[in-house]
């Protein structure tokens, strides 16, 4: 890492884009330094019984995975696991694995 006098930030010299033998302009250095700072976050989802029901059904029918279901209803993955285990206590499986009719 190299301290840039022009931007006042640390700049990795390997990331500098070289045009011929010239170094980038001040605006290019500033843009490159600020690219790593930008972080996009998902908006906070409010947990409602309807969203939790949709997530549990999605997990039950294997149309959602756990991280997606947890994000869908605004819970952590640990909370979603606990909720889904409670859901499984009161909802029996619809298909049996060793059904002789199949």
Secondary structure by P-SEA (a helix, b strand, c coil): cccccccccccccccccccccccccaaaaaaaaacccbbbbccbbbbcaaaaaaaaaaaaaccccaaaaaaaacccaaaaaaaaaaaaaccccccccccccc
